[in-house]
Structure formats: C-alpha cells, structure tokens
Amino acid sequence: MVIPMDILTSPWVIIPLIMIILIGNMAAFKYLTPKNLDAYKKKESDLDRLIELDKKRRKALNDEETENKKKDTEH
C-alpha cells in the first residue's frame, strides 16, 4: 500500500503532528523545572552511597585495629 504524498502534506495531518510534538515537549518540560532538577541532583547514586559506606567501614576497622594494638602494648 502506497500513501500518496499529498496526504502527508495535508494540513489535516501536519497540524495534529505539530500539536502532538508541542504537547509532548510541554509535558517533558513540566518534569524538568528547576525545582524538580534540584531534587534529582541531591539524590546520591548507589555507587556514591556504597563508596561512603565503605569509607566508614574502613575507618571503623582501622579504629578498632589501633585500639587492639594499644591494648596489646599495655599488657
């Protein structure tokens, strides 16, 4: 089935396509307001949270290790 080119260039086809594109862009911008973007920026990624937890764990292990060394030297 071949669609004639005059149907694609008809105002009855072009106007709804333009309206669909404009409405879609407006809906997308609704979620991309600066208020919403700040909320997305503040969220930490899973990798950042894991790195932070690993740093805390390593620090706790090092603190525990130094306390054990102090106890060993006291005895």
C-alpha positions in Angstrom: 0.0 0.0 0.0 1.4 3.3 -1.1 0.5 6.5 0.7 0.2 9.5 -1.7 2.5 12.4 -0.8 -0.4 14.9 -0.9 -2.0 13.2 2.2 1.2 13.6 4.2 1.5 17.3 3.3 -2.2 17.9 4.1 -2.9 20.4 6.8 -5.1 17.7 8.5 -2.0 15.6 9.0 0.6 18.3 9.7 -1.4 20.3 12.3 -2.1 17.2 14.6 1.6 16.2 14.3 2.8 19.6 15.4 0.3 19.6 18.2 1.5 16.2 19.4 5.1 17.4 19.4 4.3 20.6 21.2 2.2 18.9 23.9 4.8 16.2 24.4 7.5 18.9 24.8 5.4 20.8 27.3 4.8 17.6 29.3 8.5 16.9 29.4 9.3 20.4 30.5 6.8 20.1 33.3 9.1 17.5 34.9 12.3 19.4 34.0 11.6 22.5 36.0 14.5 23.8 38.2 12.6 22.7 41.3 12.5 19.1 40.1 16.0 19.2 38.8 17.3 20.2 42.2 15.6 17.1 43.7 17.3 14.9 41.1 20.7 16.5 41.7 20.5 16.0 45.5 19.9 12.3 45.2 23.1 10.2 45.6 23.7 7.5 43.3 24.0 3.9 44.6 27.7 4.0 43.8 28.3 7.2 45.9 26.4 5.7 48.8 28.4 2.5 48.6 31.7 4.4 48.5 30.7 6.4 51.6 29.7 3.2 53.4 32.9 1.6 52.5 34.9 4.6 53.8 33.0 4.5 57.1 33.6 0.7 57.4 37.3 1.0 56.7 37.6 3.8 59.2 35.8 1.8 61.8 38.1 -1.2 61.1 41.2 1.0 61.4 40.0 2.5 64.7 39.3 -1.0 66.0 42.7 -2.2 64.9 44.5 0.7 66.6 42.6 0.1 69.8 43.6 -3.5 69.7 47.3 -2.6 69.2 47.1 -0.2 72.2 45.6 -2.9 74.3 48.3 -5.3 73.3 51.1 -2.8 74.1 49.6 -2.1 77.5 49.7 -5.8 78.6 
